[in-house]
Structure formats: structure tokens, C-alpha cells
């Protein structure tokens, strides 16, 4: 009888834990976007919160280059057609001999070096981006953004495990930022 009580208690304990999500201390989120109109473009200030998982940090320290992508999509709010799609890509690498982290903006080729990973991530946390749109007629628009760790840019043998491992799931959800363009 005691065996069955212990077995029932153990089963109930395991099943109670199955429905709960495990709190994670890593991932990417978009906190805010401010949009100002310029001549045939939008000036964006995008604020993120980026935390790499322990597995991603270890890969970085072992010579794996990580690519972080910011995707942006401007849509006309009336019919939801995409007016413009744009993006930025950043490469992060660790230099073991100098014990420094390097950030490369793939679009401009700009290279920055940091003594700490948190300083590098803070640079991506607060971005000023210009999105060329051409002339936009007056109306309501929305800007969709997301930031993600690009698993397709990992070395070949790491790609398949990264797609299925929760330690490599850093992607933010698409966030929507409505705004209006006046005449």
C-alpha cells in the first residue's frame, strides 16, 4: 500500500511540473521604438533588451561568430500592404588573445571593440536607424520590428541542434508601433 501512495505522490509531483513554463534569463525583447519623419525616410530609435543564453556565450567564447538581426517592416495601416522592408545585421565575435569582444555592423562595415560582452550588447540595445521610404502619402502607418539571433549563420554542424535547443531561442516577437503621417 505504501508503495502505491509513494508512486501516486511522485506521479502527481511530476505532472504538476509539466504544465509550468520554465523561467528563462535570456532572450531578446523590443522595449520601445520612437519614429520621426525625415525627408523620404524615417529616423528610428529602437530600444531592446538583449541577454544571451549561457550556451550562446560559451559558443562565442569558443570562436563561434554570432549574428543578430533586426528586421523592420513598414505597413500602410489602411490595407496592411508592406510599403518597405529593411533590416540590419550585426556580427559578434570574441577575440581570445586580447580578451575583447568585437561588433561589426554588416551594412556599414563599422567595427567596434569592447572589453565586456554587456557593453557590446548595450550598444545594440539602443539603436538609431534610418529607414529610407521614399515619399509617403499622409495616413496611418505601422512599423513592425523584431530582433533575433540568426541560427542560419552558425557553423553547419551547429545549425540543426540550435534550431531545436531552447538555449538558442532568443528571438523577440514582432512588435507593432503605429504612427501617423500628416500632410
N, C-alpha and C positions, 0 to 999 in steps of 0.2 A: 504494500500500500504506500509506504514511504517513497519507494522508487517512482511511482506514478505521480505523486504530489511534486517531487523534485523535477520530474520530466515536464509536467504541466507548467510549473513555475518558470523553468528555463525557456520553454517554447513561448510563453506569454511575454517574457522579457525580450526575447529576440524579435518577436513580431511587433512589439511596441516600438522598437528602434527602427524598424524598416520604413515606416511612414514618415519619419522625420528627415528633413534635409540637413545635411552636414554644413555647418557654418564654415565658409572659406575665408581666408585672409588675403586673397589675391584676386586679381581681375581688373578690368578696365571699365570705367564709367564716364559718361559725359555729364558734367555738372551744370554748365551754362554755356550759352552762345549769345553774344551780342552782335548785332548786324547794323552796319551803317552803309548807306549808299554812297558810291563814288561814281565818277564818270565811267559808264559802261562796265562797272564792276561792283562787287560788294566787298567791304572790308569786314572781316570776321575776327572776333576774339573768342576762341574756343578754350574752355577750361575743362580739364579732365582730372580724374584721379586714377593713376596707374600704379598697380602693385604686381610685380612678377611673382610667380609661384617659386617655391624652393627648387623644383626640378628645372624650371627655365633659368634660374640664376646659376645653378650648377652647370647646365649646358653652356651658358655664356662664359663661365669661368674656365671651361674646358675647350674653348676655342670655337664654339658654335656662334655664328653671326645670327642675331635675331632681327627680324624686320617687323616694324609696327606700321600699320596703315591707317590713315584717316580717310574715310570715304564721305563725300558730300554730294547731295542731290538737291537741286533747286526745282521746285514744282509749282506750277500755277494752281492756286487753290480752287479755282472755278471748275476745272475739268481734270485736275490731278495729272496733267501731262508733264513729263520731265522737260524742263527748259534747259538744264545744264547739269552734267555730272562731272565731278572733279575729285581729285584725291592727292594726298601727299604720302610719301613713303620715307621712313627713317630706318637706317641700319644702326644696330647697336653691336659693338664688339668690345671685348676685353683684351687689353694688352698686358700679358703677364710680366714681361721684363720690367716695364715701367710702373706696373700696378695701377694703370689708368683705364678709364672707360672712354670709348670714342663714339660720337654720334655723327652720322652722316645724313644730310638731307639729300635724298636721291634726285630731287628736282633741280636744286641749285648747285649741288656738289659741295655745299658748305660743310666744313668739318670742324667739330668742337671736341675738346678733350676735357675730361672731368676726373677728379680724384676719387669720387664716390658715385656709386650707381644711383643713389637717391637724388644727387644733384643733376645727373643726366635726365632722370625721369621727370624731375621738376621742370626742366626745360620744355619737355613735350606736354606737361600738364597745363601750361599756359601758352597757347599758340596764337600768333597774329597771322592770318591767312588772307590773301586777296584772291577772290574768285571772279574771273573775267566772265561777264554775262552778255555783253553786247547791250544794245538798247532794250530796256524792259518797259512795256506799256504799264500805265497805272493799274493797280489792282491788288488783290490779296495773293500772297505767296506763302510757301512754307519751305524751310530748309531742313532737310533730314541729314543727320550725321551719325556716324558710328566710328569707333576706333577698335582695332583688332590686332592680334598677333597673327602674322601670316604664316601658317603652318606649311603652305606650299613652297615656301622659300627655305625651309630647313633642309639639311642634307638628306638625300634619298632614303637611307636606312632609318631615319628618324621620323619621316613623314607619316607613315601608316600608324605607328604607335601613338604619335602626337594627336592624330585625328580622333582616337578613341580614349585617350587618357584625360581624366578631368583636370590633371595638373597642367595641361596645355590649353585649357579652355579659358581664355582671357577676354573674349570678345564682349563688347558692350552691345546692348540692344540699340536699334535705330531710335534716335530721339528726334522729335519734331519741334521746330521752332518757327511759329507763324509770325509774319510781319506784313506790312502794307507799304506799297509804293504809291505816293500821291503824285498828281500831275505836276 
